[in-house]
Amino acid sequence: MADTSYRSWPFLDEAHRDWARQVETVAAGLEIDHSDTDAACRRLVQDLGAAGLLQATASPDGALEVRNLCLAREILARHDGLADFAFAMQGLGTGAISLFGTEAQKSRWLPQTRAGKAISAFALTEPGSGSDVANSTMTARREGDDYILNGEKTWISNGGIADLYTLFARTGEAPGAKGLSAFVVPADLPGFEITERLDTIAPHPLATLRFTECRIPASAMLGAPGQGFRIAMSVLDVFRPTVAAAALGFARRALDEALARVDSRHVQGAPLFDLQMVQGHLADMALDVDAAALLVYRAAWAKDTGTPRITREAAMAKLFATDHAQIVIDKAVQIFGGEGVRSGSTVETLYREIRALRIYEGASDVQKVIIARAARAAHQGDRA
């Protein structure tokens, strides 16, 4: 049984604990058929919407409760990685609408996404610009009351099954990051196509998108022209701690599986737990889980209590939680021995699930740069 003692930490209150219990109940009742990933994600969005969990992923007043998002992702990830994915992508895809959308944009899309009746996606990455968002080459050309989209996006989660995409394109107000704008793009427009479905070691709906003279009304823009980079970073500020929370959920599940294994598996007539080296592995795993939880819920608490930007805290949480979840899961595989690499076993599935989290929404190496720059800026500020 997973440890829930962290929910009594001062970062969380009774409302968060009630929410966590609700998510646990829903997660335990989900039926997920992994033989068809697209169909499973569509069903998951419907089920999570019907259960009320997707209410947390978007807000008409722009007030996203990051602690609730983190709790939901941690719990769902502990139960099933695809359930976490379905929940998370609804939030990431509509985060910009919650934070920067007009009343018309919110009223059109958020009731549908929160009810699980429409699937959303966040289209930022391009073939030539992953972490380097400012190097985006996709264009949105103004033509009367419309914009004309041209270019490609790739590695887009929910690509191919989404009903709407939050899309970032170059409108040219200035060079680099200051020349990007954000748009809400329905999936059924002429000139928009899915050119490739991408397979990964942990199957999720992923695709490459192409836009060829794709016309959208100027009213589809989120915020003002040239605010795209700011919008993207604001959304990632909210959702990076939730990536860390998902990693935490995977790590907790791996620790739980390992703890059960060391009592049920016997070596030379004694439980596996009696080996001191195994005890050392378990101690390291438990330490990594608690340390990750502290960083995750500190970042979420800071955002919810009014810290304007949590770039540093979010980067620390994502870096530590994802990298150390990889370590925790690897130790669980080692404890399981041959069973740990059996295709479809719980720890083998976790081993495949965790790897992508160290890449998307800012790779681990990028998080180190962010943390180093923040530490330097704080030091120079102290000296001043």
GUNUNU-827524 format. One record per residue (C-alpha): x, y, z; residue number from 0; residue in one letter. Coordinates in pm, 1 decimal. Last residue first. Layout:
site c1:X c2:Y c3:Z i:NUM aa:A
...
//
This chain:
site c1:2438.6 c2:4406.0 c3:-471.1 i:383 aa:A
site c1:2617.5 c2:4098.8 c3:-335.9 i:382 aa:R
site c1:2284.8 c2:3933.6 c3:-253.9 i:381 aa:D
site c1:2157.2 c2:4008.6 c3:-605.1 i:380 aa:G
site c1:2466.8 c2:3855.7 c3:-756.8 i:379 aa:Q
site c1:2406.8 c2:3540.3 c3:-555.8 i:378 aa:H
site c1:2039.1 c2:3526.4 c3:-651.3 i:377 aa:A
site c1:2127.2 c2:3571.8 c3:-1019.1 i:376 aa:A
site c1:2388.7 c2:3297.3 c3:-996.9 i:375 aa:R
site c1:2147.7 c2:3054.3 c3:-833.4 i:374 aa:A
site c1:1881.1 c2:3131.9 c3:-1094.1 i:373 aa:A
site c1:2130.0 c2:3081.5 c3:-1377.3 i:372 aa:R
site c1:2240.5 c2:2747.7 c3:-1232.2 i:371 aa:A
site c1:1882.2 c2:2631.1 c3:-1183.8 i:370 aa:I
site c1:1781.4 c2:2717.8 c3:-1541.5 i:369 aa:I
site c1:2093.3 c2:2553.8 c3:-1687.1 i:368 aa:V
site c1:2028.9 c2:2240.9 c3:-1481.2 i:367 aa:K
site c1:1667.4 c2:2233.3 c3:-1603.3 i:366 aa:Q
site c1:1795.3 c2:2239.2 c3:-1962.5 i:365 aa:V
site c1:2008.7 c2:1930.9 c3:-1897.3 i:364 aa:D
site c1:1709.3 c2:1749.6 c3:-1749.1 i:363 aa:S
site c1:1505.1 c2:1812.1 c3:-2063.8 i:362 aa:A
site c1:1234.0 c2:2079.1 c3:-2062.9 i:361 aa:G
site c1:865.5 c2:1996.2 c3:-2099.1 i:360 aa:E
site c1:962.4 c2:1652.4 c3:-2233.9 i:359 aa:Y
site c1:1301.7 c2:1489.1 c3:-2181.0 i:358 aa:I
site c1:1338.7 c2:1339.3 c3:-1833.2 i:357 aa:R
site c1:969.1 c2:1247.3 c3:-1843.9 i:356 aa:L
site c1:1035.6 c2:1032.5 c3:-2151.3 i:355 aa:A
site c1:1234.5 c2:777.9 c3:-1951.0 i:354 aa:R
site c1:979.0 c2:712.2 c3:-1679.1 i:353 aa:I
site c1:728.3 c2:505.8 c3:-1877.3 i:352 aa:E
site c1:971.2 c2:242.1 c3:-2006.9 i:351 aa:R
site c1:1106.2 c2:150.6 c3:-1662.1 i:350 aa:Y
site c1:753.6 c2:173.7 c3:-1519.6 i:349 aa:L
site c1:639.9 c2:-91.9 c3:-1767.2 i:348 aa:T
site c1:930.8 c2:-314.9 c3:-1668.1 i:347 aa:E
site c1:840.8 c2:-259.8 c3:-1302.7 i:346 aa:V
site c1:480.7 c2:-366.0 c3:-1356.6 i:345 aa:T
site c1:552.1 c2:-665.5 c3:-1577.9 i:344 aa:S
site c1:452.0 c2:-625.6 c3:-1942.0 i:343 aa:G
site c1:773.3 c2:-760.2 c3:-2091.4 i:342 aa:S
site c1:972.7 c2:-950.2 c3:-1829.3 i:341 aa:R
site c1:1266.0 c2:-729.7 c3:-1736.2 i:340 aa:V
site c1:1199.1 c2:-721.9 c3:-1361.8 i:339 aa:G
site c1:1109.8 c2:-1089.7 c3:-1355.6 i:338 aa:E
site c1:1473.9 c2:-1166.7 c3:-1429.3 i:337 aa:G
site c1:1586.7 c2:-989.2 c3:-1113.2 i:336 aa:G
site c1:1304.1 c2:-826.9 c3:-919.3 i:335 aa:F
site c1:1548.0 c2:-635.5 c3:-697.1 i:334 aa:I
site c1:1731.2 c2:-508.4 c3:-1005.8 i:333 aa:Q
site c1:1406.2 c2:-384.7 c3:-1163.7 i:332 aa:V
site c1:1325.3 c2:-204.0 c3:-839.0 i:331 aa:A
site c1:1670.3 c2:-43.6 c3:-840.2 i:330 aa:K
site c1:1608.0 c2:82.7 c3:-1194.3 i:329 aa:D
site c1:1273.9 c2:224.1 c3:-1081.8 i:328 aa:I
site c1:1437.1 c2:422.1 c3:-801.9 i:327 aa:V
site c1:1711.6 c2:552.3 c3:-1032.2 i:326 aa:I
site c1:1465.9 c2:665.2 c3:-1300.0 i:325 aa:Q
site c1:1254.6 c2:822.0 c3:-1026.9 i:324 aa:A
site c1:1572.2 c2:1003.9 c3:-927.5 i:323 aa:H
site c1:1612.1 c2:1173.9 c3:-1264.4 i:322 aa:D
site c1:1241.7 c2:1261.8 c3:-1290.1 i:321 aa:T
site c1:1199.3 c2:1390.8 c3:-934.7 i:320 aa:A
site c1:1529.0 c2:1579.5 c3:-919.5 i:319 aa:F
site c1:1506.4 c2:1763.4 c3:-1249.8 i:318 aa:L
site c1:1133.0 c2:1833.4 c3:-1235.2 i:317 aa:K
site c1:1137.0 c2:1960.7 c3:-878.4 i:316 aa:A
site c1:1445.3 c2:2175.4 c3:-927.5 i:315 aa:M
site c1:1307.4 c2:2322.6 c3:-1249.7 i:314 aa:A
site c1:972.6 c2:2399.6 c3:-1085.6 i:313 aa:A
site c1:1142.6 c2:2574.5 c3:-793.6 i:312 aa:E
site c1:1361.7 c2:2784.0 c3:-1023.6 i:311 aa:R
site c1:1083.0 c2:2879.7 c3:-1266.8 i:310 aa:T
site c1:838.5 c2:2949.2 c3:-984.9 i:309 aa:I
site c1:720.1 c2:3286.8 c3:-1109.5 i:308 aa:R
site c1:466.3 c2:3516.7 c3:-942.1 i:307 aa:P
site c1:477.3 c2:3345.7 c3:-599.1 i:306 aa:T
site c1:115.1 c2:3375.1 c3:-489.3 i:305 aa:G
site c1:27.9 c2:3092.5 c3:-255.1 i:304 aa:T
site c1:-61.7 c2:2846.4 c3:-530.2 i:303 aa:D
site c1:273.6 c2:2884.5 c3:-707.5 i:302 aa:K
site c1:477.0 c2:2838.4 c3:-389.0 i:301 aa:A
site c1:264.1 c2:2541.6 c3:-280.7 i:300 aa:W
site c1:321.1 c2:2367.7 c3:-615.0 i:299 aa:A
site c1:697.7 c2:2421.6 c3:-595.4 i:298 aa:A
site c1:713.9 c2:2304.5 c3:-233.1 i:297 aa:R
site c1:489.6 c2:2011.0 c3:-323.2 i:296 aa:Y
site c1:726.0 c2:1881.1 c3:-587.9 i:295 aa:V
site c1:1048.7 c2:1949.8 c3:-396.5 i:294 aa:L
site c1:927.6 c2:1774.4 c3:-81.3 i:293 aa:L
site c1:789.6 c2:1483.7 c3:-283.2 i:292 aa:A
site c1:1122.0 c2:1436.8 c3:-460.5 i:291 aa:A
site c1:1306.6 c2:1418.4 c3:-127.5 i:290 aa:A
site c1:1051.8 c2:1166.4 c3:1.9 i:289 aa:D
site c1:1085.7 c2:940.2 c3:-302.0 i:288 aa:V
site c1:1465.0 c2:965.1 c3:-312.1 i:287 aa:D
site c1:1492.4 c2:869.4 c3:54.9 i:286 aa:L
site c1:1261.7 c2:570.4 c3:12.4 i:285 aa:A
site c1:1467.5 c2:448.4 c3:-283.9 i:284 aa:M
site c1:1798.8 c2:491.9 c3:-104.2 i:283 aa:D
site c1:1668.3 c2:299.3 c3:197.6 i:282 aa:A
site c1:1533.3 c2:24.5 c3:-26.1 i:281 aa:L
site c1:1868.8 c2:-14.7 c3:-199.4 i:280 aa:H
site c1:2050.1 c2:-31.6 c3:134.4 i:279 aa:G
site c1:1806.1 c2:-293.1 c3:260.8 i:278 aa:Q
site c1:1883.7 c2:-496.2 c3:-49.6 i:277 aa:V
site c1:2255.8 c2:-470.4 c3:26.2 i:276 aa:M
site c1:2184.9 c2:-582.5 c3:382.7 i:275 aa:Q
site c1:2022.9 c2:-905.3 c3:265.0 i:274 aa:L
site c1:1739.8 c2:-986.0 c3:504.3 i:273 aa:D
site c1:1484.0 c2:-827.9 c3:267.8 i:272 aa:F
site c1:1525.1 c2:-1116.4 c3:23.1 i:271 aa:L
site c1:1344.2 c2:-1331.9 c3:277.3 i:270 aa:P
site c1:1542.9 c2:-1628.0 c3:409.0 i:269 aa:A
site c1:1589.4 c2:-1988.8 c3:298.0 i:268 aa:G
site c1:1885.7 c2:-1928.1 c3:69.1 i:267 aa:Q
site c1:1699.4 c2:-1648.9 c3:-109.1 i:266 aa:V
site c1:1328.2 c2:-1595.7 c3:-53.7 i:265 aa:H
site c1:1093.0 c2:-1367.8 c3:-247.7 i:264 aa:R
site c1:765.5 c2:-1263.8 c3:-80.3 i:263 aa:S
site c1:910.5 c2:-1008.5 c3:163.0 i:262 aa:D
site c1:1155.9 c2:-848.2 c3:-77.6 i:261 aa:V
site c1:894.7 c2:-841.1 c3:-353.0 i:260 aa:R
site c1:630.6 c2:-645.9 c3:-162.0 i:259 aa:A
site c1:881.3 c2:-373.5 c3:-80.2 i:258 aa:L
site c1:998.1 c2:-366.2 c3:-443.1 i:257 aa:A
site c1:644.5 c2:-323.7 c3:-576.0 i:256 aa:E
site c1:577.1 c2:-40.8 c3:-332.0 i:255 aa:D
site c1:906.3 c2:128.4 c3:-422.8 i:254 aa:L
site c1:825.3 c2:103.5 c3:-794.9 i:253 aa:A
site c1:475.8 c2:243.8 c3:-735.5 i:252 aa:R
site c1:620.3 c2:534.2 c3:-538.2 i:251 aa:R
site c1:870.2 c2:603.6 c3:-817.2 i:250 aa:A
site c1:598.6 c2:612.9 c3:-1084.3 i:249 aa:F
site c1:394.1 c2:852.2 c3:-871.6 i:248 aa:G
site c1:697.9 c2:1073.0 c3:-812.1 i:247 aa:L
site c1:757.8 c2:1085.7 c3:-1186.1 i:246 aa:A
site c1:397.7 c2:1203.6 c3:-1225.7 i:245 aa:A
site c1:458.7 c2:1469.0 c3:-960.6 i:244 aa:A
site c1:771.2 c2:1589.5 c3:-1140.6 i:243 aa:A
site c1:562.9 c2:1632.0 c3:-1454.3 i:242 aa:V
site c1:316.6 c2:1822.7 c3:-1235.0 i:241 aa:T
site c1:591.3 c2:2059.6 c3:-1122.7 i:240 aa:P
site c1:649.6 c2:2139.9 c3:-1491.2 i:239 aa:R
site c1:279.1 c2:2218.7 c3:-1544.1 i:238 aa:F
site c1:237.9 c2:2563.1 c3:-1391.4 i:237 aa:V
site c1:568.9 c2:2712.3 c3:-1502.6 i:236 aa:D
site c1:514.6 c2:2539.1 c3:-1837.6 i:235 aa:L
site c1:196.8 c2:2741.3 c3:-1890.9 i:234 aa:V
site c1:373.7 c2:3066.7 c3:-1806.6 i:233 aa:S
site c1:662.8 c2:2973.0 c3:-2035.4 i:232 aa:M
site c1:428.8 c2:2911.8 c3:-2328.7 i:231 aa:A
site c1:240.5 c2:3237.1 c3:-2269.7 i:230 aa:I
site c1:560.0 c2:3440.5 c3:-2245.9 i:229 aa:R
site c1:686.5 c2:3282.2 c3:-2567.8 i:228 aa:F
site c1:358.2 c2:3352.0 c3:-2744.8 i:227 aa:G
site c1:325.9 c2:3715.9 c3:-2640.8 i:226 aa:Q
site c1:433.2 c2:3860.4 c3:-2979.1 i:225 aa:G
site c1:78.9 c2:3942.2 c3:-3089.6 i:224 aa:P
site c1:-151.2 c2:3975.3 c3:-2787.8 i:223 aa:A
site c1:-316.2 c2:3711.9 c3:-2570.7 i:222 aa:G
site c1:-435.0 c2:3391.9 c3:-2735.3 i:221 aa:L
site c1:-503.5 c2:3431.2 c3:-3107.1 i:220 aa:M
site c1:-812.0 c2:3253.5 c3:-3244.1 i:219 aa:A
site c1:-986.5 c2:3590.8 c3:-3292.1 i:218 aa:S
site c1:-750.8 c2:3652.1 c3:-3585.8 i:217 aa:A
site c1:-951.2 c2:3387.8 c3:-3770.7 i:216 aa:P
site c1:-766.9 c2:3074.2 c3:-3886.5 i:215 aa:I
site c1:-650.8 c2:2982.4 c3:-4237.4 i:214 aa:R
site c1:-417.6 c2:2689.1 c3:-4302.6 i:213 aa:C
site c1:-188.3 c2:2774.4 c3:-4593.9 i:212 aa:E
site c1:-15.1 c2:2440.6 c3:-4532.2 i:211 aa:T
site c1:2.4 c2:2327.7 c3:-4168.3 i:210 aa:F
site c1:176.6 c2:2000.5 c3:-4087.1 i:209 aa:R
site c1:154.1 c2:1801.8 c3:-3764.6 i:208 aa:L
site c1:388.2 c2:1526.7 c3:-3644.0 i:207 aa:T
site c1:228.6 c2:1287.2 c3:-3400.3 i:206 aa:A
site c1:213.9 c2:1133.7 c3:-3055.3 i:205 aa:L
site c1:-62.5 c2:926.1 c3:-2892.9 i:204 aa:P
site c1:114.4 c2:735.0 c3:-2614.3 i:203 aa:H
site c1:302.2 c2:403.2 c3:-2617.0 i:202 aa:P
site c1:591.8 c2:374.3 c3:-2369.2 i:201 aa:A
site c1:892.5 c2:278.9 c3:-2582.1 i:200 aa:I
site c1:777.7 c2:529.7 c3:-2844.8 i:199 aa:T
site c1:586.6 c2:523.1 c3:-3174.3 i:198 aa:D
site c1:526.6 c2:846.5 c3:-3365.5 i:197 aa:L
site c1:227.2 c2:898.7 c3:-3595.4 i:196 aa:R
site c1:325.9 c2:1092.1 c3:-3906.1 i:195 aa:E
site c1:182.8 c2:1352.1 c3:-4143.5 i:194 aa:T
site c1:-122.5 c2:1461.3 c3:-3945.2 i:193 aa:I
site c1:-286.9 c2:1732.0 c3:-4154.5 i:192 aa:E
site c1:-405.2 c2:2093.4 c3:-4137.1 i:191 aa:F
site c1:-470.0 c2:2282.9 c3:-4460.0 i:190 aa:G
site c1:-846.6 c2:2272.8 c3:-4420.7 i:189 aa:P
site c1:-943.4 c2:2300.0 c3:-4051.9 i:188 aa:L
site c1:-1081.6 c2:2005.4 c3:-3852.7 i:187 aa:D
site c1:-836.0 c2:2004.1 c3:-3560.9 i:186 aa:A
site c1:-943.5 c2:2335.1 c3:-3410.8 i:185 aa:P
site c1:-656.7 c2:2583.4 c3:-3354.7 i:184 aa:V
site c1:-624.3 c2:2802.7 c3:-3045.8 i:183 aa:V
site c1:-338.7 c2:3043.1 c3:-3116.4 i:182 aa:F
site c1:-15.4 c2:3166.4 c3:-2956.3 i:181 aa:A
site c1:228.1 c2:3427.2 c3:-3084.9 i:180 aa:S
site c1:603.7 c2:3432.2 c3:-3141.3 i:179 aa:L
site c1:820.3 c2:3730.8 c3:-3242.5 i:178 aa:G
site c1:956.9 c2:3810.6 c3:-2897.2 i:177 aa:K
site c1:1129.1 c2:3472.6 c3:-2872.2 i:176 aa:A
site c1:1363.9 c2:3536.3 c3:-3160.8 i:175 aa:G
site c1:1342.9 c2:3849.1 c3:-3373.4 i:174 aa:P
site c1:1057.4 c2:4097.9 c3:-3330.5 i:173 aa:A
site c1:688.2 c2:4134.1 c3:-3424.3 i:172 aa:E
site c1:733.4 c2:3844.8 c3:-3666.9 i:171 aa:G
site c1:417.5 c2:3636.4 c3:-3632.1 i:170 aa:T
site c1:609.2 c2:3315.7 c3:-3559.3 i:169 aa:R
site c1:389.2 c2:3030.2 c3:-3447.9 i:168 aa:A
site c1:273.3 c2:2861.2 c3:-3127.3 i:167 aa:F
site c1:-28.4 c2:2631.2 c3:-3123.8 i:166 aa:L
site c1:-276.3 c2:2536.8 c3:-2852.6 i:165 aa:T
site c1:-440.9 c2:2249.6 c3:-3037.1 i:164 aa:Y
site c1:-805.9 c2:2147.0 c3:-3046.8 i:163 aa:L
site c1:-998.0 c2:1823.5 c3:-3111.4 i:162 aa:D
site c1:-701.8 c2:1602.1 c3:-3027.0 i:161 aa:A
site c1:-673.8 c2:1243.0 c3:-3152.9 i:160 aa:I
site c1:-398.4 c2:1271.5 c3:-3414.4 i:159 aa:G
site c1:-150.5 c2:1451.2 c3:-3193.7 i:158 aa:G
site c1:-246.2 c2:1378.9 c3:-2833.2 i:157 aa:N
site c1:114.3 c2:1462.4 c3:-2741.0 i:156 aa:S
site c1:294.0 c2:1655.2 c3:-3014.8 i:155 aa:I
site c1:635.5 c2:1510.7 c3:-3090.8 i:154 aa:W
site c1:640.1 c2:1731.3 c3:-3400.4 i:153 aa:T
site c1:514.5 c2:2066.1 c3:-3528.9 i:152 aa:K
site c1:540.5 c2:2172.9 c3:-3889.8 i:151 aa:E
site c1:500.5 c2:2489.2 c3:-4094.0 i:150 aa:G
site c1:253.6 c2:2732.8 c3:-4246.2 i:149 aa:N
site c1:-41.8 c2:2904.5 c3:-4077.0 i:148 aa:L
site c1:-239.9 c2:3186.5 c3:-4241.4 i:147 aa:I
site c1:-385.8 c2:3440.5 c3:-3999.9 i:146 aa:Y
site c1:-723.2 c2:3600.2 c3:-4058.0 i:145 aa:D
site c1:-904.6 c2:3935.1 c3:-4043.9 i:144 aa:D
site c1:-705.6 c2:4073.1 c3:-4336.0 i:143 aa:G
site c1:-410.5 c2:3843.8 c3:-4403.0 i:142 aa:E
site c1:-166.3 c2:3813.7 c3:-4115.5 i:141 aa:R
site c1:96.9 c2:3543.6 c3:-4164.3 i:140 aa:R
site c1:139.3 c2:3280.6 c3:-3892.8 i:139 aa:A
site c1:475.8 c2:3111.6 c3:-3934.5 i:138 aa:T
site c1:645.8 c2:2795.5 c3:-3810.3 i:137 aa:M
site c1:1019.3 c2:2861.9 c3:-3771.3 i:136 aa:T
site c1:1064.3 c2:2826.3 c3:-3395.1 i:135 aa:S
site c1:1416.3 c2:2913.6 c3:-3278.3 i:134 aa:N
site c1:1286.0 c2:3087.2 c3:-2965.0 i:133 aa:A
site c1:1159.4 c2:2749.8 c3:-2842.9 i:132 aa:V
site c1:1510.9 c2:2608.8 c3:-2812.7 i:131 aa:D
site c1:1417.0 c2:2300.7 c3:-2607.0 i:130 aa:S
site c1:1286.7 c2:2134.0 c3:-2920.6 i:129 aa:G
site c1:1353.0 c2:2346.4 c3:-3224.3 i:128 aa:S
site c1:1443.7 c2:2197.5 c3:-3562.9 i:127 aa:G
site c1:1165.9 c2:1938.5 c3:-3599.6 i:126 aa:P
site c1:925.9 c2:2162.7 c3:-3405.6 i:125 aa:E
site c1:798.3 c2:2152.2 c3:-3046.1 i:124 aa:T
site c1:514.3 c2:2381.9 c3:-2933.4 i:123 aa:L
site c1:178.7 c2:2217.6 c3:-3004.2 i:122 aa:A
site c1:-8.0 c2:2166.2 c3:-2675.4 i:121 aa:F
site c1:-304.6 c2:1930.6 c3:-2717.0 i:120 aa:A
site c1:-672.8 c2:1913.6 c3:-2621.8 i:119 aa:S
site c1:-939.6 c2:1643.5 c3:-2627.9 i:118 aa:I
site c1:-1308.1 c2:1739.6 c3:-2633.8 i:117 aa:A
site c1:-1603.1 c2:1585.5 c3:-2446.5 i:116 aa:K
site c1:-1409.6 c2:1514.3 c3:-2127.5 i:115 aa:G
site c1:-1628.7 c2:1749.0 c3:-1924.8 i:114 aa:A
site c1:-1338.8 c2:1986.3 c3:-1855.9 i:113 aa:R
site c1:-1246.5 c2:1985.6 c3:-2224.7 i:112 aa:T
site c1:-1598.2 c2:2071.5 c3:-2342.1 i:111 aa:Q
site c1:-1674.4 c2:2339.3 c3:-2082.1 i:110 aa:P
site c1:-1329.0 c2:2486.2 c3:-2151.0 i:109 aa:L
site c1:-1357.3 c2:2528.4 c3:-2527.7 i:108 aa:W
site c1:-1623.3 c2:2778.3 c3:-2636.9 i:107 aa:R
site c1:-1670.7 c2:2962.3 c3:-2308.2 i:106 aa:S
site c1:-1297.6 c2:3006.0 c3:-2263.3 i:105 aa:K
site c1:-1239.7 c2:3133.4 c3:-2615.4 i:104 aa:Q
site c1:-1531.7 c2:3378.1 c3:-2591.4 i:103 aa:A
site c1:-1418.0 c2:3502.1 c3:-2250.3 i:102 aa:E
site c1:-1074.0 c2:3564.6 c3:-2395.7 i:101 aa:T
site c1:-794.5 c2:3321.5 c3:-2323.7 i:100 aa:G
site c1:-475.0 c2:3404.0 c3:-2135.1 i:99 aa:F
site c1:-452.4 c2:3180.9 c3:-1824.7 i:98 aa:L
site c1:-728.7 c2:2927.2 c3:-1881.8 i:97 aa:S
site c1:-674.9 c2:2923.5 c3:-2259.9 i:96 aa:I
site c1:-300.5 c2:2883.9 c3:-2210.6 i:95 aa:A
site c1:-355.3 c2:2588.9 c3:-1977.8 i:94 aa:G
site c1:-590.6 c2:2416.3 c3:-2223.5 i:93 aa:T
site c1:-346.7 c2:2174.9 c3:-2387.5 i:92 aa:G
site c1:-133.5 c2:2135.2 c3:-2075.5 i:91 aa:L
site c1:-435.4 c2:2051.0 c3:-1863.8 i:90 aa:G
site c1:-596.0 c2:1804.0 c3:-2102.5 i:89 aa:Q
site c1:-248.3 c2:1661.3 c3:-2161.8 i:88 aa:M
site c1:-204.9 c2:1586.8 c3:-1793.0 i:87 aa:A
site c1:-525.5 c2:1388.3 c3:-1745.7 i:86 aa:F
site c1:-476.3 c2:1162.1 c3:-2047.1 i:85 aa:A
site c1:-107.8 c2:1110.6 c3:-1963.5 i:84 aa:F
site c1:-178.5 c2:1022.6 c3:-1600.3 i:83 aa:D
site c1:-430.1 c2:760.3 c3:-1709.4 i:82 aa:A
site c1:-175.0 c2:629.3 c3:-1959.9 i:81 aa:L
site c1:85.2 c2:586.7 c3:-1687.1 i:80 aa:G
site c1:-136.5 c2:370.8 c3:-1468.8 i:79 aa:D
site c1:-203.0 c2:348.8 c3:-1092.9 i:78 aa:H
site c1:101.3 c2:534.9 c3:-960.0 i:77 aa:R
site c1:70.6 c2:775.0 c3:-1251.3 i:76 aa:A
site c1:-290.9 c2:851.5 c3:-1153.7 i:75 aa:L
site c1:-192.3 c2:924.7 c3:-793.9 i:74 aa:I
site c1:103.4 c2:1149.2 c3:-878.4 i:73 aa:E
site c1:-85.9 c2:1325.2 c3:-1156.6 i:72 aa:R
site c1:-387.2 c2:1396.9 c3:-937.4 i:71 aa:A
site c1:-178.9 c2:1519.9 c3:-646.0 i:70 aa:L
site c1:23.8 c2:1745.1 c3:-875.2 i:69 aa:C
site c1:-283.9 c2:1898.4 c3:-1039.3 i:68 aa:L
site c1:-442.1 c2:1952.1 c3:-698.2 i:67 aa:N
site c1:-125.4 c2:2122.9 c3:-575.5 i:66 aa:R
site c1:-118.4 c2:2337.7 c3:-888.9 i:65 aa:V
site c1:-463.3 c2:2487.6 c3:-831.3 i:64 aa:E
site c1:-524.5 c2:2668.2 c3:-1162.0 i:63 aa:L
site c1:-689.1 c2:3008.0 c3:-1118.8 i:62 aa:A
site c1:-748.0 c2:3138.6 c3:-1471.7 i:61 aa:G
site c1:-1107.2 c2:3245.3 c3:-1398.5 i:60 aa:D
site c1:-1254.9 c2:2997.1 c3:-1646.9 i:59 aa:P
site c1:-1039.6 c2:2719.5 c3:-1498.5 i:58 aa:S
site c1:-875.9 c2:2422.1 c3:-1663.5 i:57 aa:A
site c1:-718.1 c2:2093.2 c3:-1555.3 i:56 aa:T
site c1:-891.4 c2:2071.2 c3:-1215.9 i:55 aa:A
site c1:-1238.3 c2:2024.1 c3:-1367.7 i:54 aa:Q
site c1:-1084.3 c2:1723.7 c3:-1542.5 i:53 aa:L
site c1:-1136.1 c2:1515.0 c3:-1229.7 i:52 aa:L
site c1:-1515.8 c2:1538.9 c3:-1239.1 i:51 aa:G
site c1:-1583.7 c2:1166.6 c3:-1276.7 i:50 aa:A
site c1:-1744.6 c2:1220.1 c3:-1617.6 i:49 aa:A
site c1:-1435.3 c2:1407.1 c3:-1732.5 i:48 aa:G
site c1:-1201.1 c2:1134.3 c3:-1611.8 i:47 aa:L
site c1:-1415.4 c2:875.3 c3:-1789.6 i:46 aa:D
site c1:-1435.4 c2:1067.1 c3:-2118.8 i:45 aa:Q
site c1:-1064.5 c2:1150.1 c3:-2116.0 i:44 aa:V
site c1:-986.8 c2:786.6 c3:-2033.2 i:43 aa:L
site c1:-1205.0 c2:658.2 c3:-2317.0 i:42 aa:R
site c1:-1027.2 c2:879.0 c3:-2571.5 i:41 aa:R
site c1:-692.2 c2:774.7 c3:-2426.8 i:40 aa:C
site c1:-778.3 c2:404.6 c3:-2446.7 i:39 aa:A
site c1:-903.9 c2:438.7 c3:-2804.2 i:38 aa:A
site c1:-577.5 c2:599.6 c3:-2912.1 i:37 aa:D
site c1:-366.3 c2:344.6 c3:-2722.5 i:36 aa:T
site c1:-535.5 c2:35.3 c3:-2860.2 i:35 aa:D
site c1:-409.3 c2:-281.4 c3:-2685.1 i:34 aa:S
site c1:-367.8 c2:-94.4 c3:-2357.4 i:33 aa:H
site c1:-728.1 c2:-148.0 c3:-2250.1 i:32 aa:D
site c1:-781.0 c2:61.0 c3:-1937.6 i:31 aa:I
site c1:-1058.6 c2:11.0 c3:-1682.7 i:30 aa:E
site c1:-1051.7 c2:288.1 c3:-1422.1 i:29 aa:L
site c1:-1197.8 c2:208.9 c3:-1079.4 i:28 aa:G
site c1:-882.1 c2:249.0 c3:-869.7 i:27 aa:A
site c1:-810.7 c2:582.0 c3:-1035.6 i:26 aa:A
site c1:-1155.4 c2:720.5 c3:-947.0 i:25 aa:V
site c1:-1125.4 c2:627.1 c3:-580.7 i:24 aa:T
site c1:-768.2 c2:753.6 c3:-554.0 i:23 aa:E
site c1:-868.4 c2:1082.6 c3:-723.2 i:22 aa:V
site c1:-1144.3 c2:1139.4 c3:-467.1 i:21 aa:Q
site c1:-906.0 c2:1061.1 c3:-179.6 i:20 aa:R
site c1:-654.9 c2:1309.5 c3:-319.0 i:19 aa:A
site c1:-926.0 c2:1576.8 c3:-345.0 i:18 aa:W
site c1:-1022.7 c2:1526.6 c3:18.1 i:17 aa:D
site c1:-656.5 c2:1557.0 c3:115.0 i:16 aa:R
site c1:-625.2 c2:1876.7 c3:-87.2 i:15 aa:H
site c1:-930.7 c2:2022.4 c3:88.0 i:14 aa:A
site c1:-782.1 c2:1920.6 c3:422.9 i:13 aa:E
site c1:-464.5 c2:2121.7 c3:366.4 i:12 aa:D
site c1:-135.5 c2:2059.3 c3:184.7 i:11 aa:L
site c1:210.9 c2:2221.1 c3:200.8 i:10 aa:F
site c1:200.7 c2:2172.3 c3:578.0 i:9 aa:P
site c1:267.0 c2:1797.5 c3:539.6 i:8 aa:W
site c1:-29.5 c2:1571.9 c3:624.1 i:7 aa:S
site c1:-45.4 c2:1444.8 c3:265.9 i:6 aa:R
site c1:308.8 c2:1316.4 c3:304.4 i:5 aa:Y
site c1:172.8 c2:1030.6 c3:517.8 i:4 aa:S
site c1:16.8 c2:870.8 c3:208.7 i:3 aa:T
site c1:257.4 c2:577.9 c3:168.8 i:2 aa:D
site c1:139.6 c2:338.0 c3:-100.5 i:1 aa:A
site c1:0.0 c2:0.0 c3:0.0 i:0 aa:M
//
